[in-house]
Each structure stands twice: as structure tokens, then as C-alpha cells.
Amino acid sequence: MKNQRPITAEDEHRVLQFRPRNPALTPGWRKDPGADTPLKGAGREPNDLSRYERPRDEPDDFQHRILANIAALAFTIALTAIGIWLAMSIQDLRRTQDCVLMGRHDCVRIATPSI
């Protein structure tokens, strides 16, 4: 089996030279409010998400958040337990059905009381 490689022409391969950006012309960079030059330090600071923050009328209610997390955890555990129980009951029904379809007569479990 041959290796299949794409046929390329020489004019398809080009090296692009990237020029460094001019900090004064680059959008998204803020300047120091009191100066005409960009902020010092790492050079420039990108705009952050603080402009999208809304002031909160009341602080976070951590007790309500904890109770909601506990309720979500209990719901998840209950769903997991129900799923495991359902899978086990389906497995037991399948085992019983396979036993009956094979023609056996001792398929049903009879619980004996322990003395």
C-alpha cells in the first residue's frame, strides 16, 4: 500500500513575517489615567472584566449556598442509589427470565426464614 501524500506546489508555501504591534494603536489596552504613556510594569495591561461587574445590593448568603449544595448532593446521591437499585433489579429479572426460557423449574428464589 502506498503512502498517500498531498501534492503541493512550491507557491503554496509562504513564510509570513509578523510585525510587532504598536502599543498606541492596539485596541484593548488601557492607559494610565494620569499619564500619556501606557501603564508600566509588564508593559501594558489588558482590559479586565471589571467593567461588566454590577454592584451588589446585598452580600452573598453563604449559608443559603451551603444548604443548596447539600440539597444538590443529597439529590445526586439519591439518583445514584435509585439507578443502582434499578440496574440490580433489571439484572435479577433478566437472570430469572433466562432461567425460565431455558426450561428450568427452580428459577424463583424462595427465602427461608433463619432460625
N, C-alpha and C positions, 0 to 999 in steps of 0.2 A: 504494500500500500504506500502510495507516495504521500509526502508531506504537502499539504496544500497551503501555499503562502500567497498572500495578495500580490498582484503585480502592481508595482509602484513606478511612477515616472520620477525623473530627477527634479522636475519643477514642483513636485508636491512637498518636498522637504524644505522648510524655511526656518531660519533661526530668527526669532523676534527679539529685538533689543528693547528692554523696558527702561524708560527714563524715570529717575526719582521724582516723586511728586513735590510740587511747590507747596509748602505748608500754608501760605497765604491764600492759595487758590483752592485748596482741598476743602470740600464741604464736609460738615460733620465734626469739625474741630472748633472748640470754643477758645476764645482769647481771655486773657486776664482782664477783669472789668476795669482795672485802673491803668492799664498799660496798652501800648500799641503793638506789643510783641506777643507771641503765643506764650502759654504758661511754661515755666521752667521745670526741671526735674527730668522726666523721661522724654522731654521734648514737647509733646503735645498730649492732651487728654481727650479721649473720645467723649462724645455726649453720652451721658448715662441715662437711666430710666427714671430719674428723679422728677423729671418734668411731667411724667404720667401719673405720679402718685397723687392720691387725693387725701386731704386731711381727714382724719377720723374724728367723728363726733364723740365716740366713747372708746376706751381701750378694749383690747381683746379680752374675752371672757374665757380664761384658761380652764376653769372648772367645767364649763359647758363643753369645751372642746375635748377634754379628757373623757367626759361622760359619753359624748358622741363616738369617740374612738373605742371605748369599751363596748358600747352597744354594737358597733360595726364588727368588732372582734367576736362578740358572742354570736351574732348573726352568721358570720363566716364559719365559726366552729359548728353551729347547728346545721348549716347547709352541708358541711363536710361529713358530719355524723349521719345525716339523712342519706347522703349519697353512698356512703359505705354500707349502711344498712340495706339500701335498695340493691346495690350490687351483690351483696351476700344473699339476699332473698331471691334474686334472679338466678344466681348460681345454684341455689338449692332447688328451685323449680326446674331448672334445666337438667340437673342431675336426676331428679325424680322422673321427669318426662323421658329421659334417655333410658332409664331403668324400665319403665312401663313399655316403651316401644321395643325393647329387646325381648319382651315377653316374660319377664320375671314377675314373681308374685310377692316378693318380700321387699318392695320398694319403699313403703311408708315406714318411717321411724316410729317406734312405739316407745314412749317414755315410761320407764319403770320407776316406781317410787323407791327411793332409797330408805332402807330401814336402819 
